[in-house]
Amino acid sequence: MTTTTSSAAAAAAAAAYDDPLDTPKRSRARRASTFTRPTHSSAHDPYSQSHSASKPKPSAYHSSSSHGHHAQPAPPKSPPRATEADAIHHKIPPGYSIKNWNPKEAPILLLGSVFDANSLGKWIYDWTAFHHGATAPMADVAGDLWLLLIKLAGKVKRADECAPLIRSTEAREMVEDFLESGERLWARFKRLLKACEHFMWKAAKREHAARGGSPATITMGRNAGCEFVDSIFGRDRELENTEKLMNSVRLWNMRFDANCGELLREVSK
């Protein structure tokens, strides 16, 4: 595992994240939350329940926030397992771990692993809750980000599937405009992930040097997930960009629902 080439870095990262030493080891007490969130008592590996945990339910989240009731978990569904054929179809580089990716969803690459919107949102939330505590305000921010990622991915996918079925040229072009702007938001999110990766590698290099390791054998240590959290939610790092992106996604979601919601429901009938 080396950093001399991008593929080697990917392989190193994949191996590092598969190592149980690099994952949260202890559970933390949870408060009653208005967000449907995963538990940590049985999840030593933050990846291990990426697909088995219930997704946050937007309707339950909003209703519980206003009425003080707890959100009910959605019935768990087992997504299909990704295969090498899926990875080749989506042009995922060799060496990436695909165990956390639902191949029916768009892939998101983070270091040596492939995620979908739900599994990545869960991974970020799990590490944030581990690092700061499940009752910390930053865990709520991570939960909101998880929900926003699911909404954005679902609506972009729906717009992509329904746009060709819309007969009205004007209406179809409007949906296509939303599709393009949604994809631009994904591009912004991926740039944010890249910035966080940069901080993670810097931390890995520091840890490796402190242990007296060779520069040619740098791997992600057990603090990689915490370093990611400090990067994406750190006030001296990417928090401002993260908040701006989240606000942009919220606005996009509201505008999409107002302009395209009824239209796509009619087309889907």
N, C-alpha and C positions, 0 to 999 in steps of 0.2 A: 504494500500500500504506500503510494508515494504521491507527492505533489508535483512531480516533474511534468506530467501531462494532465489535461482535463479529464481524460477517461480514467487515469489512475486515481485522481482525486475523487471522482465519483465512486469508484470501487472502494476506496478507503472509507469514504463516508458511509457507504452502504454497509460495509462490514462493521463499522463503529456503531451504527444504530441498531444492528442486529444483536450486538453484544449487550446482555442484560445489565452489565456494569454501567452502561451509559443512560440508564433510565431511572425514573423516580423509584425510591425503595421504600418509602413509608407513606402510610395513609394519613390524611388530615381530617379533622372534624369538619363536617359540613353544616351550614345553617340551612333552615328552610328557605328555599329560593323560589323566585318567580320565574326561573329559567330552567328548562328541562336539561339537567346537566349530568354527566357521568359520575359514578362513584369511583373511588380510588382504592378501596379496601382490597379488592381482588385483582387489581391491575398493576402488577409490578412493571410491566412494559406498556408505555403510553400508546404503543402501536396496537397492542394485542386486542383491544376492544374497539378499534376504529370503526368497524362495521357492525359490531354487535350492539353497541350502545344506541339508544333511541336518539333520533334527530331532535333538535329543538323544534317545537311546534309554534310557528308564528302566531296562529290564532290564539293558542293557549297562553303564549307569552304576553300578548297585548291585553287579553282579557284579565289575566291574573294580575298584571301590573296595576290595572285600574280598580280591581275589586278585592285585591288582597288574598285571592285563592291561589293555591299551588297549581302549577301546570301539571297535567297528567302526561306521563310518558307515552309516546307513540308505540304501537306494537312493533317489536323488533322484526326486521326483515334481513334475511341473509342475501347479500348481493352476490352476483356471480364472481368466481375467482378469476383474476386476470391470468392470461397465459402468455407465453413468449410470442405467439402469433398476434395477440392484442398489442404487445409492446412494439413489434415490428410494424404493424399497421399504423400505429400512432407515432412512429419514428422516434421511439424512446431509445437513447443510447444503450449499448450493451453494458451490463454490470450494475444497472439500477435495480433496486429491490422494488417489486411490484405487488407485494403482499398487502399493502394498505390502499390499493387502488381499485375502485369499481370500474371495470372497463366500459361500462355503459355511460360513464361520465368523462368529461374532459380531463386529461391528466395535468397535474401540477407537479413540477420537479423541485425538490428541495434537497440540495446536496446529493446523496446517493439513493434517495427514495422517491417513489412516485405516489402521489396522493390524488384524491378528488376533493371537491370543495368541503364535503362533510368530514372526511377523515382528517384533512389538514386542519380544519377548524377545531376538531376535537383534540388533535395533537397539541395545538397551540394552547387551548384551554387547559388541558391536563398539566402541561408544563408550567403554565402560569399559576394554577391552583397549587401545584407542588412547591413552586418557588416562593410565592407570596402568601399562600394560604387561601383556601376556598372562600373565606369570608372577606378577603381584601377587595377594595374597590377595583384593583386592576384585574381581578378575576372576573368581575362583572363586565369590564371592557372586553376581555377576551371572549366572554360568552356572547356579547353583542356582535363582535367580529365574526364569530362562528355562524350566528344566525344570518348576518348580512351576506356572508359567502354563499350559504345555501340558497338564499333568495336570488342573488345575482346569477348564480350558475343555473338555477332552475328556470328563470325567466329568459335568459339568453338562449338556453336550449329550446324552450318552448317557442320563442320567436323564430328561431332558425328552422324549426320543423313546420311552423304554420305559415310563414311568409309566402311560400310558393302557392299556397291554397287560397290566398286572398285574391278575389277577382278585381276589386277596385284598385286601379293603379295608384291613386293617391293614398289609399289606406295601406297598400302594400309597401309603398315607399316610406311611409311613416314608420311602419314596423321595422323595416330594414335600417332606417336611421337609428332607431333605438338599439337594434342589434349591433350596429357598428359602434355606437357609444358605449354599450355594455362591454364589447370586446376591448375597447380602449381602457376601460376600468380594470379589466383583467390584466392588461399589459402593465398598467401602473402597479398593480398588486405584485406582479412577478418581478418588477424592478425593485420593489420594496423587499421582497424575499432575497434578491441578490445582494442588496445592501446589508441585510442581516447575516447572510452567509459570510460576507467579508469580515464582519466582527467575530463570527464564530471561528473562522480560520486563524485570525490573529490571536484569539484566546488559546486555541489549540497549539499554536507555535510557542506561545509563552509557557504553557504548561509543559510542553515537550522539552523546551530548553531548560526549564527548571529541574527536570528529571535527568538532564544530561543525555537526552536522546539524540540520535543522528537527524539532521535536517531532512534527510531523504526518507525518513520513516514516520512522518507526522500523521497521527490519527486523531479523530475526535475523542476527547475524554468524557468522563462522566458528567462534566459541567456544561456540555455542549447545548443541551436543551435550555438550561438556565441562562446561558449566554445569549441564546436566541431571544428569550423573553426580555432580557435586559436591553436587547437591541431594538426589537419591534415596539416595546413599550417604554423605553428609556428616554427620559426628558432630555438627556444630553446626546441622544442618538436619533432614533427614527420615530419617536412618539408623535411629533408634530405632523410628519408625513402620514403616519398611520391614522391619526384623527381626521386629517383632511380627506384621505381616501374614504374612510368610513362615512363621513358626511356626504361625500359625493355619491356613494352607493345608496345611502338613504334617500337622497333627492332623486336619484335615477329610479329607484324602486317606486316612489310615490308617483312620479311622472309616468312611469310605465303602466302602473295600475290605472291611473286616471285616463290615459290615452289609448291603451292597448288592451286592457283587461277584458272589457265587454266584447270587443272585436274578436279576440282570440277565443273566447268562450263560444261565440257563435260559429266560428270556423271549425272548432273542435267537435261540434255536435254531430 
